[in-house]
Amino acid sequence: MTKADIVNLVFEKVGLPKNDCQDIVESVFDTIKHTLIEGESIKVSGFGTFNVRKKGSRVGRNPKTKQEVEITPRRVVTFKASDHLKAAIEKM
Amino acid sequence: MTRSVLIEKVTEKVEGLTKKQVETIINTVFEGMKEALAKGEKIEIRGFGNFRLKIREGKTARNPKTGEKVQVPPKRAIHFKVGKPFHDALNRAEN
C-alpha cells in the first residue's frame, strides 16, 4: 500500500475531488510529522502510538572494515501498535 | 496528541471541510492501513516511513527458573521504519 492507495480509499469514501483528497492525506501525515519533530508523541486510538526517543552517542563498528566509528546522538521515532491492531494482524 | 487533536489540527489546515468530514477521512486512513497490514501488506508512505510485518517463528524455549520446556507460538509484529527525509528533519531541528 502506498500513499496513492490511501488517497483512493478516501476518494471512494467521501467523494471529494481527488486533488483535495490528496491534500488532506498529505496534511494528516504532515501534522503527525511536525508534532513528532516538536518532540510530542501521538496516540491514534485503535491504531497505535508514535513516540520520539533521544539516543545518546555510542560507538559502532563498520561490520565490513571493523573500524570503530562514533554514532552521533540522535532522535528516533518508535511506533507501538495498539492491542486492537495487534489483534487484527494475528487474525490473518 | 490524540486522534481528536489531530482531527482539529487538520481541520484548521485544510479549508472548507467540517470537523466531521475530517474525522471520517482520518478514520478511513487508519482503518485502511490496518486492513492492509492485516492482509500482510507492507505500507510505504513517502517522506514519512514504512510499516511492515515481521514474522517471528515459534520456538521451544525454557523457563530459566525451572528448566521446564515451553512452546512459544509464532507471532506477527509490526515494524515501523522512519523515512530518510523525516529522520533528517528530526535531527536537524534538534541541533
N, CA and C atoms of all chains as a GROMACS GRO file, in nm:
protein
  561
    1MET      N    1   0.085  -0.119   0.000
    1MET     CA    2   0.000   0.000   0.000
    1MET      C    3   0.088   0.124   0.000
    2THR      N    4   0.053   0.218  -0.086
    2THR     CA    5   0.128   0.343  -0.093
    2THR      C    6   0.034   0.458  -0.057
    3LYS      N    7   0.090   0.580  -0.057
    3LYS     CA    8   0.008   0.696  -0.026
    3LYS      C    9  -0.106   0.711  -0.127
    4ALA      N   10  -0.077   0.677  -0.253
    4ALA     CA   11  -0.180   0.687  -0.358
    4ALA      C   12  -0.298   0.595  -0.329
    5ASP      N   13  -0.272   0.477  -0.274
    5ASP     CA   14  -0.380   0.384  -0.239
    5ASP      C   15  -0.465   0.441  -0.126
    6ILE      N   16  -0.400   0.508  -0.031
    6ILE     CA   17  -0.473   0.569   0.080
    6ILE      C   18  -0.562   0.682   0.026
    7VAL      N   19  -0.505   0.762  -0.066
    7VAL     CA   20  -0.582   0.870  -0.128
    7VAL      C   21  -0.706   0.812  -0.198
    8ASN      N   22  -0.690   0.700  -0.267
    8ASN     CA   23  -0.802   0.636  -0.335
    8ASN      C   24  -0.911   0.591  -0.240
    9LEU      N   25  -0.870   0.535  -0.126
    9LEU     CA   26  -0.968   0.492  -0.025
    9LEU      C   27  -1.052   0.610   0.023
   10VAL      N   28  -0.982   0.722   0.049
   10VAL     CA   29  -1.050   0.842   0.096
   10VAL      C   30  -1.143   0.895  -0.014
   11PHE      N   31  -1.094   0.894  -0.136
   11PHE     CA   32  -1.172   0.940  -0.251
   11PHE      C   33  -1.302   0.859  -0.264
   12GLU      N   34  -1.291   0.727  -0.252
   12GLU     CA   35  -1.410   0.641  -0.262
   12GLU      C   36  -1.506   0.662  -0.146
   13LYS      N   37  -1.449   0.692  -0.030
   13LYS     CA   38  -1.532   0.708   0.090
   13LYS      C   39  -1.607   0.841   0.092
   14VAL      N   40  -1.537   0.952   0.062
   14VAL     CA   41  -1.600   1.082   0.078
   14VAL      C   42  -1.641   1.150  -0.053
   15GLY      N   43  -1.592   1.103  -0.165
   15GLY     CA   44  -1.633   1.159  -0.294
   15GLY      C   45  -1.594   1.303  -0.320
   16LEU      N   46  -1.491   1.351  -0.251
   16LEU     CA   47  -1.438   1.485  -0.281
   16LEU      C   48  -1.344   1.474  -0.400
   17PRO      N   49  -1.316   1.587  -0.468
   17PRO     CA   50  -1.220   1.580  -0.579
   17PRO      C   51  -1.088   1.515  -0.535
   18LYS      N   52  -1.029   1.440  -0.626
   18LYS     CA   53  -0.910   1.363  -0.591
   18LYS      C   54  -0.795   1.451  -0.540
   19ASN      N   55  -0.780   1.570  -0.602
   19ASN     CA   56  -0.675   1.660  -0.558
   19ASN      C   57  -0.692   1.700  -0.412
   20ASP      N   58  -0.818   1.723  -0.374
   20ASP     CA   59  -0.846   1.760  -0.235
   20ASP      C   60  -0.813   1.645  -0.142
   21CYS      N   61  -0.850   1.523  -0.184
   21CYS     CA   62  -0.822   1.406  -0.102
   21CYS      C   63  -0.672   1.393  -0.080
   22GLN      N   64  -0.598   1.418  -0.187
   22GLN     CA   65  -0.453   1.410  -0.180
   22GLN      C   66  -0.396   1.512  -0.080
   23ASP      N   67  -0.448   1.635  -0.088
   23ASP     CA   68  -0.402   1.740   0.003
   23ASP      C   69  -0.431   1.705   0.149
   24ILE      N   70  -0.548   1.647   0.172
   24ILE     CA   71  -0.586   1.616   0.310
   24ILE      C   72  -0.499   1.503   0.365
   25VAL      N   73  -0.479   1.398   0.285
   25VAL     CA   74  -0.396   1.285   0.330
   25VAL      C   75  -0.254   1.336   0.360
   26GLU      N   76  -0.204   1.421   0.271
   26GLU     CA   77  -0.072   1.480   0.289
   26GLU      C   78  -0.067   1.557   0.421
   27SER      N   79  -0.174   1.632   0.446
   27SER     CA   80  -0.183   1.714   0.566
   27SER      C   81  -0.188   1.630   0.694
   28VAL      N   82  -0.250   1.514   0.686
   28VAL     CA   83  -0.257   1.424   0.802
   28VAL      C   84  -0.116   1.379   0.841
   29PHE      N   85  -0.040   1.330   0.742
   29PHE     CA   86   0.094   1.280   0.772
   29PHE      C   87   0.189   1.394   0.809
   30ASP      N   88   0.166   1.510   0.749
   30ASP     CA   89   0.247   1.628   0.779
   30ASP      C   90   0.228   1.672   0.924
   31THR      N   91   0.103   1.670   0.967
   31THR     CA   92   0.071   1.712   1.104
   31THR      C   93   0.136   1.616   1.204
   32ILE      N   94   0.128   1.487   1.175
   32ILE     CA   95   0.189   1.387   1.262
   32ILE      C   96   0.340   1.412   1.270
   33LYS      N   97   0.398   1.434   1.152
   33LYS     CA   98   0.542   1.456   1.142
   33LYS      C   99   0.586   1.577   1.224
   34HIS      N  100   0.514   1.688   1.208
   34HIS     CA  101   0.555   1.810   1.278
   34HIS      C  102   0.536   1.800   1.428
   35THR      N  103   0.435   1.728   1.469
   35THR     CA  104   0.413   1.708   1.612
   35THR      C  105   0.530   1.630   1.671
   36LEU      N  106   0.575   1.528   1.598
   36LEU     CA  107   0.688   1.447   1.646
   36LEU      C  108   0.817   1.527   1.644
   37ILE      N  109   0.834   1.611   1.542
   37ILE     CA  110   0.954   1.695   1.534
   37ILE      C  111   0.959   1.788   1.656
   38GLU      N  112   0.842   1.832   1.701
   38GLU     CA  113   0.838   1.918   1.820
   38GLU      C  114   0.859   1.838   1.949
   39GLY      N  115   0.870   1.707   1.934
   39GLY     CA  116   0.900   1.623   2.050
   39GLY      C  117   0.778   1.566   2.120
   40GLU      N  118   0.662   1.591   2.062
   40GLU     CA  119   0.539   1.542   2.124
   40GLU      C  120   0.500   1.408   2.063
   41SER      N  121   0.448   1.316   2.146
   41SER     CA  122   0.406   1.187   2.092
   41SER      C  123   0.261   1.193   2.044
   42ILE      N  124   0.223   1.094   1.964
   42ILE     CA  125   0.088   1.091   1.907
   42ILE      C  126   0.025   0.956   1.934
   43LYS      N  127  -0.096   0.960   1.984
   43LYS     CA  128  -0.167   0.836   2.009
   43LYS      C  129  -0.292   0.834   1.922
   44VAL      N  130  -0.297   0.738   1.832
   44VAL     CA  131  -0.416   0.721   1.749
   44VAL      C  132  -0.488   0.598   1.803
   45SER      N  133  -0.597   0.619   1.873
   45SER     CA  134  -0.666   0.507   1.936
   45SER      C  135  -0.709   0.405   1.830
   46GLY      N  136  -0.690   0.279   1.860
   46GLY     CA  137  -0.727   0.174   1.766
   46GLY      C  138  -0.617   0.145   1.664
   47PHE      N  139  -0.514   0.227   1.659
   47PHE     CA  140  -0.406   0.204   1.564
   47PHE      C  141  -0.272   0.189   1.636
   48GLY      N  142  -0.228   0.295   1.700
   48GLY     CA  143  -0.102   0.283   1.773
   48GLY      C  144  -0.048   0.418   1.817
   49THR      N  145   0.070   0.413   1.878
   49THR     CA  146   0.133   0.533   1.931
   49THR      C  147   0.268   0.556   1.865
   50PHE      N  148   0.293   0.681   1.827
   50PHE     CA  149   0.424   0.721   1.776
   50PHE      C  150   0.493   0.802   1.886
   51ASN      N  151   0.616   0.764   1.916
   51ASN     CA  152   0.695   0.833   2.017
   51ASN      C  153   0.827   0.880   1.959
   52VAL      N  154   0.882   0.985   2.018
   52VAL     CA  155   1.018   1.026   1.981
   52VAL      C  156   1.109   0.993   2.097
   53ARG      N  157   1.219   0.926   2.068
   53ARG     CA  158   1.316   0.895   2.173
   53ARG      C  159   1.451   0.955   2.140
   54LYS      N  160   1.517   1.002   2.245
   54LYS     CA  161   1.651   1.056   2.226
   54LYS      C  162   1.751   0.946   2.254
   55LYS      N  163   1.849   0.934   2.167
   55LYS     CA  164   1.953   0.835   2.191
   55LYS      C  165   2.087   0.906   2.203
   56GLY      N  166   2.162   0.864   2.299
   56GLY     CA  167   2.293   0.924   2.322
   56GLY      C  168   2.396   0.871   2.224
   57SER      N  169   2.514   0.928   2.231
   57SER     CA  170   2.622   0.885   2.144
   57SER      C  171   2.674   0.748   2.188
   58ARG      N  172   2.711   0.667   2.090
   58ARG     CA  173   2.771   0.537   2.125
   58ARG      C  174   2.870   0.497   2.017
   59VAL      N  175   2.949   0.397   2.047
   59VAL     CA  176   3.049   0.354   1.950
   59VAL      C  177   2.993   0.239   1.867
   60GLY      N  178   2.998   0.255   1.737
   60GLY     CA  179   2.955   0.148   1.648
   60GLY      C  180   3.075   0.098   1.571
   61ARG      N  181   3.053  -0.004   1.493
   61ARG     CA  182   3.165  -0.060   1.417
   61ARG      C  183   3.119  -0.086   1.275
   62ASN      N  184   3.196  -0.047   1.180
   62ASN     CA  185   3.167  -0.083   1.042
   62ASN      C  186   3.188  -0.234   1.030
   63PRO      N  187   3.081  -0.307   1.002
   63PRO     CA  188   3.094  -0.454   1.004
   63PRO      C  189   3.189  -0.508   0.896
   64LYS      N  190   3.212  -0.430   0.794
   64LYS     CA  191   3.298  -0.475   0.685
   64LYS      C  192   3.446  -0.454   0.722
   65THR      N  193   3.476  -0.332   0.767
   65THR     CA  194   3.616  -0.298   0.792
   65THR      C  195   3.652  -0.313   0.940
   66LYS      N  196   3.551  -0.338   1.025
   66LYS     CA  197   3.570  -0.349   1.170
   66LYS      C  198   3.623  -0.221   1.233
   67GLN      N  199   3.615  -0.113   1.158
   67GLN     CA  200   3.665   0.013   1.209
   67GLN      C  201   3.563   0.075   1.304
   68GLU      N  202   3.609   0.130   1.414
   68GLU     CA  203   3.517   0.191   1.510
   68GLU      C  204   3.478   0.331   1.465
   69VAL      N  205   3.351   0.360   1.475
   69VAL     CA  206   3.303   0.494   1.444
   69VAL      C  207   3.208   0.538   1.554
   70GLU      N  208   3.203   0.670   1.576
   70GLU     CA  209   3.110   0.720   1.675
   70GLU      C  210   2.974   0.738   1.611
   71ILE      N  211   2.870   0.682   1.674
   71ILE     CA  212   2.735   0.706   1.628
   71ILE      C  213   2.685   0.828   1.703
   72THR      N  214   2.653   0.931   1.629
   72THR     CA  215   2.617   1.059   1.691
   72THR      C  216   2.484   1.050   1.766
   73PRO      N  217   2.464   1.134   1.867
   73PRO     CA  218   2.335   1.136   1.936
   73PRO      C  219   2.225   1.170   1.837
   74ARG      N  220   2.110   1.108   1.849
   74ARG     CA  221   2.004   1.132   1.751
   74ARG      C  222   1.867   1.112   1.812
   75ARG      N  223   1.768   1.155   1.738
   75ARG     CA  224   1.631   1.129   1.780
   75ARG      C  225   1.569   1.027   1.685
   76VAL      N  226   1.500   0.932   1.741
   76VAL     CA  227   1.437   0.828   1.659
   76VAL      C  228   1.288   0.822   1.691
   77VAL      N  229   1.211   0.777   1.591
   77VAL     CA  230   1.067   0.761   1.611
   77VAL      C  231   1.038   0.613   1.633
   78THR      N  232   0.961   0.583   1.736
   78THR     CA  233   0.921   0.445   1.757
   78THR      C  234   0.770   0.436   1.741
   79PHE      N  235   0.724   0.322   1.692
   79PHE     CA  236   0.581   0.300   1.676
   79PHE      C  237   0.542   0.177   1.755
   80LYS      N  238   0.438   0.191   1.834
   80LYS     CA  239   0.389   0.078   1.911
   80LYS      C  240   0.245   0.054   1.868
   81ALA      N  241   0.219  -0.064   1.814
   81ALA     CA  242   0.084  -0.096   1.767
   81ALA      C  243  -0.009  -0.112   1.886
   82SER      N  244  -0.133  -0.068   1.870
   82SER     CA  245  -0.231  -0.084   1.977
   82SER      C  246  -0.275  -0.231   1.983
   83ASP      N  247  -0.336  -0.270   2.094
   83ASP     CA  248  -0.383  -0.408   2.109
   83ASP      C  249  -0.481  -0.443   1.999
   84HIS      N  250  -0.562  -0.345   1.962
   84HIS     CA  251  -0.661  -0.362   1.856
   84HIS      C  252  -0.595  -0.399   1.722
   85LEU      N  253  -0.488  -0.326   1.688
   85LEU     CA  254  -0.415  -0.352   1.564
   85LEU      C  255  -0.341  -0.486   1.572
   86LYS      N  256  -0.284  -0.514   1.688
   86LYS     CA  257  -0.214  -0.641   1.706
   86LYS      C  258  -0.309  -0.758   1.685
   87ALA      N  259  -0.431  -0.743   1.740
   87ALA     CA  260  -0.531  -0.849   1.725
   87ALA      C  261  -0.567  -0.867   1.578
   88ALA      N  262  -0.577  -0.756   1.504
   88ALA     CA  263  -0.614  -0.762   1.362
   88ALA      C  264  -0.509  -0.835   1.280
   89ILE      N  265  -0.380  -0.815   1.310
   89ILE     CA  266  -0.278  -0.882   1.230
   89ILE      C  267  -0.258  -1.028   1.270
   90GLU      N  268  -0.294  -1.061   1.394
   90GLU     CA  269  -0.282  -1.202   1.435
   90GLU      C  270  -0.390  -1.288   1.373
   91LYS      N  271  -0.501  -1.223   1.335
   91LYS     CA  272  -0.616  -1.297   1.282
   91LYS      C  273  -0.596  -1.345   1.140
   92MET      N  274  -0.500  -1.286   1.068
   92MET     CA  275  -0.490  -1.310   0.924
   92MET      C  276  -0.461  -1.456   0.888
   93MET      N  277  -0.043   1.409   2.174
   93MET     CA  278  -0.154   1.442   2.085
   93MET      C  279  -0.239   1.317   2.061
   94THR      N  280  -0.365   1.337   2.059
   94THR     CA  281  -0.456   1.224   2.038
   94THR      C  282  -0.525   1.239   1.902
   95ARG      N  283  -0.603   1.138   1.867
   95ARG     CA  284  -0.674   1.141   1.741
   95ARG      C  285  -0.763   1.267   1.729
   96SER      N  286  -0.829   1.304   1.838
   96SER     CA  287  -0.920   1.420   1.831
   96SER      C  288  -0.845   1.551   1.808
   97VAL      N  289  -0.725   1.564   1.866
   97VAL     CA  290  -0.645   1.685   1.843
   97VAL      C  291  -0.594   1.686   1.699
   98LEU      N  292  -0.558   1.568   1.650
   98LEU     CA  293  -0.514   1.555   1.511
   98LEU      C  294  -0.625   1.600   1.416
   99ILE      N  295  -0.748   1.560   1.446
   99ILE     CA  296  -0.863   1.600   1.364
   99ILE      C  297  -0.878   1.751   1.364
  100GLU      N  298  -0.865   1.812   1.484
  100GLU     CA  299  -0.876   1.958   1.493
  100GLU      C  300  -0.769   2.029   1.411
  101LYS      N  301  -0.645   1.981   1.425
  101LYS     CA  302  -0.533   2.047   1.354
  101LYS      C  303  -0.550   2.038   1.203
  102VAL      N  304  -0.590   1.920   1.154
  102VAL     CA  305  -0.606   1.903   1.010
  102VAL      C  306  -0.724   1.988   0.960
  103THR      N  307  -0.829   1.999   1.041
  103THR     CA  308  -0.944   2.082   1.003
  103THR      C  309  -0.901   2.228   0.987
  104GLU      N  310  -0.812   2.274   1.074
  104GLU     CA  311  -0.761   2.412   1.064
  104GLU      C  312  -0.679   2.432   0.937
  105LYS      N  313  -0.603   2.329   0.901
  105LYS     CA  314  -0.511   2.341   0.787
  105LYS      C  315  -0.582   2.339   0.653
  106VAL      N  316  -0.674   2.245   0.635
  106VAL     CA  317  -0.743   2.236   0.505
  106VAL      C  318  -0.868   2.323   0.512
  107GLU      N  319  -0.894   2.394   0.405
  107GLU     CA  320  -1.009   2.484   0.408
  107GLU      C  321  -1.134   2.418   0.356
  108GLY      N  322  -1.247   2.460   0.409
  108GLY     CA  323  -1.376   2.420   0.354
  108GLY      C  324  -1.427   2.283   0.393
  109LEU      N  325  -1.367   2.223   0.496
  109LEU     CA  326  -1.418   2.094   0.540
  109LEU      C  327  -1.462   2.103   0.686
  110THR      N  328  -1.568   2.032   0.719
  110THR     CA  329  -1.613   2.031   0.857
  110THR      C  330  -1.528   1.931   0.936
  111LYS      N  331  -1.532   1.947   1.068
  111LYS     CA  332  -1.459   1.857   1.155
  111LYS      C  333  -1.506   1.713   1.136
  112LYS      N  334  -1.635   1.700   1.116
  112LYS     CA  335  -1.696   1.569   1.096
  112LYS      C  336  -1.639   1.500   0.970
  113GLN      N  337  -1.625   1.580   0.863
  113GLN     CA  338  -1.569   1.525   0.738
  113GLN      C  339  -1.424   1.481   0.758
  114VAL      N  340  -1.348   1.567   0.827
  114VAL     CA  341  -1.207   1.534   0.851
  114VAL      C  342  -1.197   1.408   0.939
  115GLU      N  343  -1.287   1.397   1.033
  115GLU     CA  344  -1.289   1.279   1.120
  115GLU      C  345  -1.310   1.152   1.036
  116THR      N  346  -1.406   1.157   0.945
  116THR     CA  347  -1.433   1.043   0.857
  116THR      C  348  -1.309   1.008   0.775
  117ILE      N  349  -1.242   1.112   0.724
  117ILE     CA  350  -1.123   1.090   0.642
  117ILE      C  351  -1.011   1.025   0.723
  118ILE      N  352  -0.985   1.080   0.841
  118ILE     CA  353  -0.877   1.027   0.925
  118ILE      C  354  -0.907   0.882   0.966
  119ASN      N  355  -1.033   0.856   0.998
  119ASN     CA  356  -1.069   0.718   1.032
  119ASN      C  357  -1.049   0.624   0.913
  120THR      N  358  -1.082   0.674   0.792
  120THR     CA  359  -1.063   0.594   0.670
  120THR      C  360  -0.915   0.562   0.648
  121VAL      N  361  -0.830   0.663   0.672
  121VAL     CA  362  -0.685   0.645   0.653
  121VAL      C  363  -0.633   0.533   0.745
  122PHE      N  364  -0.664   0.542   0.875
  122PHE     CA  365  -0.608   0.444   0.968
  122PHE      C  366  -0.674   0.307   0.956
  123GLU      N  367  -0.804   0.307   0.926
  123GLU     CA  368  -0.874   0.181   0.906
  123GLU      C  369  -0.815   0.109   0.783
  124GLY      N  370  -0.790   0.186   0.677
  124GLY     CA  371  -0.732   0.131   0.554
  124GLY      C  372  -0.593   0.074   0.578
  125MET      N  373  -0.514   0.147   0.659
  125MET     CA  374  -0.379   0.100   0.689
  125MET      C  375  -0.385  -0.028   0.773
  126LYS      N  376  -0.480  -0.031   0.864
  126LYS     CA  377  -0.495  -0.150   0.948
  126LYS      C  378  -0.531  -0.272   0.862
  127GLU      N  379  -0.625  -0.251   0.770
  127GLU     CA  380  -0.666  -0.363   0.684
  127GLU      C  381  -0.553  -0.413   0.595
  128ALA      N  382  -0.474  -0.318   0.544
  128ALA     CA  383  -0.361  -0.357   0.459
  128ALA      C  384  -0.263  -0.444   0.539
  129LEU      N  385  -0.232  -0.400   0.662
  129LEU     CA  386  -0.140  -0.476   0.746
  129LEU      C  387  -0.198  -0.613   0.783
  130ALA      N  388  -0.330  -0.615   0.807
  130ALA     CA  389  -0.395  -0.742   0.841
  130ALA      C  390  -0.389  -0.840   0.726
  131LYS      N  391  -0.379  -0.788   0.603
  131LYS     CA  392  -0.366  -0.875   0.485
  131LYS      C  393  -0.221  -0.914   0.460
  132GLY      N  394  -0.134  -0.862   0.543
  132GLY     CA  395   0.007  -0.894   0.528
  132GLY      C  396   0.081  -0.801   0.434
  133GLU      N  397   0.012  -0.693   0.395
  133GLU     CA  398   0.073  -0.597   0.302
  133GLU      C  399   0.168  -0.504   0.375
  134LYS      N  400   0.261  -0.451   0.299
  134LYS     CA  401   0.354  -0.353   0.351
  134LYS      C  402   0.299  -0.215   0.315
  135ILE      N  403   0.324  -0.114   0.397
  135ILE     CA  404   0.276   0.021   0.367
  135ILE      C  405   0.396   0.114   0.349
  136GLU      N  406   0.396   0.185   0.238
  136GLU     CA  407   0.505   0.279   0.211
  136GLU      C  408   0.448   0.419   0.197
  137ILE      N  409   0.484   0.507   0.290
  137ILE     CA  410   0.439   0.645   0.281
  137ILE      C  411   0.561   0.733   0.262
  138ARG      N  412   0.577   0.780   0.140
  138ARG     CA  413   0.693   0.862   0.105
  138ARG      C  414   0.706   0.983   0.197
  139GLY      N  415   0.826   1.003   0.245
  139GLY     CA  416   0.852   1.119   0.329
  139GLY      C  417   0.814   1.096   0.475
  140PHE      N  418   0.746   0.985   0.501
  140PHE     CA  419   0.706   0.957   0.639
  140PHE      C  420   0.776   0.831   0.688
  141GLY      N  421   0.739   0.718   0.630
  141GLY     CA  422   0.805   0.594   0.669
  141GLY      C  423   0.731   0.473   0.616
  142ASN      N  424   0.784   0.356   0.648
  142ASN     CA  425   0.724   0.229   0.604
  142ASN      C  426   0.680   0.146   0.724
  143PHE      N  427   0.570   0.074   0.703
  143PHE     CA  428   0.525  -0.022   0.802
  143PHE      C  429   0.532  -0.159   0.737
  144ARG      N  430   0.590  -0.256   0.806
  144ARG     CA  431   0.586  -0.391   0.754
  144ARG      C  432   0.575  -0.491   0.867
  145LEU      N  433   0.534  -0.612   0.830
  145LEU     CA  434   0.517  -0.715   0.931
  145LEU      C  435   0.647  -0.791   0.946
  146LYS      N  436   0.678  -0.821   1.070
  146LYS     CA  437   0.791  -0.908   1.097
  146LYS      C  438   0.732  -1.037   1.150
  147ILE      N  439   0.768  -1.147   1.089
  147ILE     CA  440   0.716  -1.275   1.135
  147ILE      C  441   0.819  -1.337   1.230
  148ARG      N  442   0.774  -1.366   1.351
  148ARG     CA  443   0.864  -1.435   1.445
  148ARG      C  444   0.819  -1.581   1.452
  149GLU      N  445   0.909  -1.669   1.414
  149GLU     CA  446   0.879  -1.812   1.417
  149GLU      C  447   0.855  -1.859   1.561
  150GLY      N  448   0.774  -1.958   1.574
  150GLY     CA  449   0.755  -2.017   1.706
  150GLY      C  450   0.881  -2.093   1.745
  151LYS      N  451   0.902  -2.113   1.872
  151LYS     CA  452   1.021  -2.189   1.913
  151LYS      C  453   0.996  -2.258   2.047
  152THR      N  454   1.081  -2.350   2.080
  152THR     CA  455   1.074  -2.412   2.212
  152THR      C  456   1.173  -2.340   2.301
  153ALA      N  457   1.124  -2.280   2.407
  153ALA     CA  458   1.213  -2.210   2.498
  153ALA      C  459   1.210  -2.281   2.632
  154ARG      N  460   1.289  -2.234   2.724
  154ARG     CA  461   1.294  -2.297   2.854
  154ARG      C  462   1.268  -2.193   2.961
  155ASN      N  463   1.191  -2.228   3.055
  155ASN     CA  464   1.172  -2.142   3.171
  155ASN      C  465   1.303  -2.143   3.248
  156PRO      N  466   1.370  -2.028   3.258
  156PRO     CA  467   1.504  -2.027   3.318
  156PRO      C  468   1.505  -2.067   3.465
  157LYS      N  469   1.393  -2.052   3.531
  157LYS     CA  470   1.388  -2.085   3.673
  157LYS      C  471   1.374  -2.235   3.696
  158THR      N  472   1.281  -2.295   3.621
  158THR     CA  473   1.251  -2.436   3.646
  158THR      C  474   1.313  -2.531   3.545
  159GLY      N  475   1.366  -2.475   3.435
  159GLY     CA  476   1.424  -2.559   3.332
  159GLY      C  477   1.319  -2.630   3.248
  160GLU      N  478   1.196  -2.598   3.272
  160GLU     CA  479   1.084  -2.659   3.202
  160GLU      C  480   1.075  -2.607   3.057
  161LYS      N  481   1.045  -2.696   2.965
  161LYS     CA  482   1.029  -2.654   2.826
  161LYS      C  483   0.893  -2.590   2.804
  162VAL      N  484   0.894  -2.476   2.735
  162VAL     CA  485   0.766  -2.414   2.699
  162VAL      C  486   0.764  -2.384   2.550
  163GLN      N  487   0.648  -2.399   2.490
  163GLN     CA  488   0.632  -2.373   2.348
  163GLN      C  489   0.595  -2.225   2.329
  164VAL      N  490   0.677  -2.149   2.253
  164VAL     CA  491   0.645  -2.010   2.223
  164VAL      C  492   0.578  -2.007   2.085
  165PRO      N  493   0.455  -1.961   2.076
  165PRO     CA  494   0.385  -1.963   1.947
  165PRO      C  495   0.443  -1.860   1.849
  166PRO      N  496   0.425  -1.882   1.716
  166PRO     CA  497   0.470  -1.782   1.618
  166PRO      C  498   0.393  -1.651   1.637
  167LYS      N  499   0.459  -1.540   1.611
  167LYS     CA  500   0.394  -1.409   1.631
  167LYS      C  501   0.418  -1.320   1.512
  168ARG      N  502   0.327  -1.229   1.491
  168ARG     CA  503   0.347  -1.124   1.392
  168ARG      C  504   0.362  -0.992   1.466
  169ALA      N  505   0.462  -0.915   1.427
  169ALA     CA  506   0.482  -0.785   1.489
  169ALA      C  507   0.489  -0.681   1.379
  170ILE      N  508   0.450  -0.559   1.409
  170ILE     CA  509   0.458  -0.452   1.310
  170ILE      C  510   0.585  -0.374   1.333
  171HIS      N  511   0.657  -0.352   1.227
  171HIS     CA  512   0.778  -0.273   1.237
  171HIS      C  513   0.762  -0.145   1.158
  172PHE      N  514   0.793  -0.032   1.221
  172PHE     CA  515   0.787   0.097   1.153
  172PHE      C  516   0.928   0.149   1.134
  173LYS      N  517   0.959   0.185   1.010
  173LYS     CA  518   1.090   0.244   0.984
  173LYS      C  519   1.069   0.385   0.933
  174VAL      N  520   1.126   0.479   1.002
  174VAL     CA  521   1.108   0.619   0.966
  174VAL      C  522   1.181   0.649   0.834
  175GLY      N  523   1.119   0.732   0.748
  175GLY     CA  524   1.178   0.767   0.619
  175GLY      C  525   1.297   0.860   0.636
  176LYS      N  526   1.386   0.857   0.539
  176LYS     CA  527   1.510   0.935   0.547
  176LYS      C  528   1.485   1.086   0.563
  177PRO      N  529   1.399   1.147   0.479
  177PRO     CA  530   1.378   1.292   0.495
  177PRO      C  531   1.321   1.329   0.631
  178PHE      N  532   1.235   1.242   0.684
  178PHE     CA  533   1.175   1.265   0.815
  178PHE      C  534   1.281   1.252   0.924
  179HIS      N  535   1.364   1.148   0.914
  179HIS     CA  536   1.472   1.127   1.009
  179HIS      C  537   1.567   1.248   1.010
  180ASP      N  538   1.598   1.297   0.892
  180ASP     CA  539   1.687   1.413   0.881
  180ASP      C  540   1.624   1.536   0.945
  181ALA      N  541   1.493   1.556   0.919
  181ALA     CA  542   1.423   1.672   0.975
  181ALA      C  543   1.421   1.667   1.128
  182LEU      N  544   1.402   1.549   1.181
  182LEU     CA  545   1.400   1.529   1.326
  182LEU      C  546   1.532   1.570   1.389
  183ASN      N  547   1.639   1.537   1.320
  183ASN     CA  548   1.771   1.561   1.377
  183ASN      C  549   1.828   1.696   1.343
  184ARG      N  550   1.773   1.758   1.240
  184ARG     CA  551   1.812   1.895   1.209
  184ARG      C  552   1.751   1.989   1.313
  185ALA      N  553   1.625   1.966   1.344
  185ALA     CA  554   1.554   2.052   1.439
  185ALA      C  555   1.621   2.048   1.576
  186GLU      N  556   1.683   1.935   1.603
  186GLU     CA  557   1.745   1.913   1.733
  186GLU      C  558   1.872   1.994   1.751
  187ASN      N  559   1.950   2.009   1.642
  187ASN     CA  560   2.081   2.074   1.654
  187ASN      C  561   2.074   2.225   1.639
   0.00000   0.00000   0.00000
